[in-house]
Amino acid sequence: LEHTSKRLDLSNRIDWNYRSTDKTHMPTQGSILSASFALNTPYQEGLSFSEAKLTAKKYHQFGSLITESTSGINVLSNNAPAFKYYYAGGASTLRGFNDFAIGSNYIGDRMIGGRRLYTHSMNVYLPSPYPETIQPFAFFDAASVDDRKIFSWYNLRASSGIAMTIYTPMAPIVLYY
């Protein structure tokens, strides 16, 4: 028996970014907004689904402290395949939790994520004797993965801690506790 399948996916994506900060590296004032919409349309067999993302980031300076507040919402259409589902956990969404630790759907004991991801992060950058190379900060993260059309407190998880970014010539190194 021989099975052949031909599939061509056409992805259309629109991105919009806005930045009004005082500096590109380590801003102290301003905001960054970004939005994207993607539509995956299969040429033959398969699912057509869409994805939308919105992220807002705001910087404020209070004396020697700088705050960075980031909020985001990611939404998949109801017919999105499971491999596109969102998870929370790890350095990019919920520090202190393992990668892919938070989701809303289970098949048996295996988590498969959800179609809605809500995130919020607050960093408070502390004064540093070497601000160009070492940046200590405190953080608070919250995230929820859900399939409901509106936000639910049911799956909300949060974490807080202290961290330090070390800027090296190759790339920044971030240590969390």
N, C-alpha and C positions, 0 to 999 in steps of 0.2 A: 504494500500500500504506500502510496506517495501522497503527501499533502503539501500543497504549495499555497502560500498566502501572499498576496501583494497588498501593500498598504502604504499610502502616502499621506502624511499628516501635514496640513498647512497651518502654520501658527502665525497669527496676526497679533502684534503687540504694540501698544501705545504707552509710552512713558512720558511723564511730566515731572520736572524737578525745579525747585525754586530755592535759592540760597541767599540769605541776607545776614551774613555774619561779619564781625569785625576782622577776623583772621581766618585763614584756611586751616592752619595747624593750631589746635587747642584754642578755639574761639572762647571769648568771655561774654559776648553779647550777640543776640540775633536769633535767627531761626532757619530751619531747613525743612522743607516740605517735599514729599515725593508721592506720586500716585502712578499706578500702572494698571492696565487692563489687558488681558490676553484672551484670545479666542482660539481654541484648537479645533479645527474642522477637518475631519478625515475625508480623504478623497473616496475611499471605499470602506466597507465594513468598519465598525468601531463606534466609539462614542464621540460626540461633540460636546465639549464642556468649556466653561469660561472661568477665569480667575481674576480677582480684583484685589489690589493692595493699596493701602494708604498709610503713610508714616509721617509723623510730625515730631520735630525735635526743637527744643527751645533752650537757650543759654541765658543765664543771669549771673551777674557778679554782685556779691554782697561783701564789701570790704575785701578781705583776702580770700574769701571762699567763692568758688564758682560752681553753679549748679547746672546740670544737664538733665533735662527731662525729655523722655522719648515715649511716645505712644504709637501703637500700630494696630491695624485690623487687616486681616487677610481672609478672604472669602472665596470659596469654591462653589460652583453651581452644584445642584443636587445630583446631577448625573456624572460627576467627576469620578474617575477610577480610583480605587483605594490606594494605589501607589502614589497619588498626588496629595493625599490627606496630610494635614498639618499635625505636628507634635510640638510639645514644649519641653524644655529642659536643656541644660547645657549652657555654654558661654554666650550664645547669641540670643536666647530668650529668657532663661530662668537659671541664673547662676546658683550653684549649690545643689541642683538636681542633676541626675545623670541625663545624657543625651536621650531624647525620645522617651522620657519617663512619664510624661503627662499626655493623655489622650482622652477621648470620650467614648470610643467604641471598642468592644472586646468580642473576639470570636474565641470561645473557650477561655483560656487564660492568656491569650495573645492580644495585645493592644494593636489596633489598626488606625488610631488617630481620629481626626474629625475634620469637618469642612469649614469650620470657623476658628480663627486664632486671634485672640485679643492679648496684647502685651502692653506693659508699662514698665519703665525703668527710670529710676532717679539716681544720679550720681552726684555726690558732693565732693568736689576736688579740694583737697587740703593744701595749705602752703607747703612748699618743698624748698630745701636749701639748694637743690639742683633742678630747677623747673624744666630745663631743656632735656634732661636725661631721665629723671625719676619723678613720677607723679603719683602720690598716694591719694586714695579716695575711699569714701564709704558709699555703699550702694543699697538700693532697695528695688527688688524686681517683683512683678506680679504678672501672671499669665493664666489664661483660660482657653481650653480647647473644647469646642462644643459643636453640636449639629443643629442647635436651635437657631431660629432666625434672629432672635434678639439676645443680648448678653444675659448670662445667667451666673449667679454667684456660686452655683452648685460645684462647678469644676475649677473655681479660682484657687490657685496656689501662689504662695509668696515666699520670698527669701530675702535675707539681708546679710551684710557682711562688710569686710574691709578688703581692699585690693591695692595693688601697686602696679603701675605700668613702667617698664624700663625700656627706654628708647635706645635701640642698638642700630648700628649702620645697616644691618641686614633687614630687620623687622622688629616691631615692638614685641616685648615679652610681657604678658599680663599674668600676675599671680593673684589668686583669690583665696580668701579664707572665710 
